[in-house]
Amino acid sequence: GGVELHPYDSIAEHIAAVLRESPDTKIWINKRSSHALCALVPVKRRVSLLSPVQLMKAVKNTTEIQGMRKAHIRDAVALCCYFSTLEKEVAKGCLTEISAANMLEEFRREQLDFVSLSFPTISSSGPNGAIIHYIPTPKTDRKLSVDELYLCDSGGQYRDGTTDVTRTMHFGTPTDKEKEAFTLVLKGHIALCTAVFPSDTEGSRIEVIARAPLWSKGLNYKHGTGHGIGCFLSVHEGTFIYFYDQCTRLCE
């Protein structure tokens, strides 16, 4: 009750009407909204606190947790089939970033309750793996090789959950530098996954645990460590995006 839905294209008109007809009313708007949206609301009429809807979505209920676990199991089957196939086919020199991504999508489509990809597959070979949110195109499409790293960031939308999984593989012999970087990232993942911390701790205070092994070697990564994910909803769900300059508090 009390919730009204309006076409997105009418947002400017609707906000103007609310401000005009209700002089004392304030508008709750995310501070990360676009300038165009924020500019619609005078500063003195804005409320920019964290939305309670985001908090409710972030804390999953029992049904959502069970569903996401089941979705991840089925998604893992698709990924295992995919990487197993790559181990056999990459050496033949015929697979490209795009053809490999299409293959992975087919494996996912075989799984129960699959609906769609949760985002375009980031299938990246060699230097393309260093491009954040890279999506292969016919112009950038590279062949997978036993001489280079292969990064695959992908996910699926299932009726009981959403997945987002990143794996970095090498189908030949990685260099010592590649082994060291991979190992440092793995150490950070293990340390963060096993960390015990009080409820209501700011994400930035524990996010550094993942970076510590890299920092010890003078290395870092210019990207967040993790993010919230919806249950058959948005693959990037706010607001728990861990980065050491952000202050979101974590709770059970």
Buried (B, 14 or more C-beta within 10 A) or exposed (E): EEEEEEEEEEEEEBBEEBBEEEEEEBBEBBEEBEEEBBEBBEEEBBEBEEBEEBBEBBEBEEEBEEBBEBBBEBBEBBBEBBBEBBEEBBBEEEBBBBBBBEBBBEBBEEBEBBEEBBBBBBBBBBEBBEEEEBBBEEEEBBBBBEEBBBBBBBBBBBEBBBBBBEEBBBBEEBEEEBEBBBEBBEBBBEBBEEEEEEEEBBBBBBBBBBBEBBEEEEEEEEEBBBBBBBBBBBBBBBBBBBBBEBEBBBEE
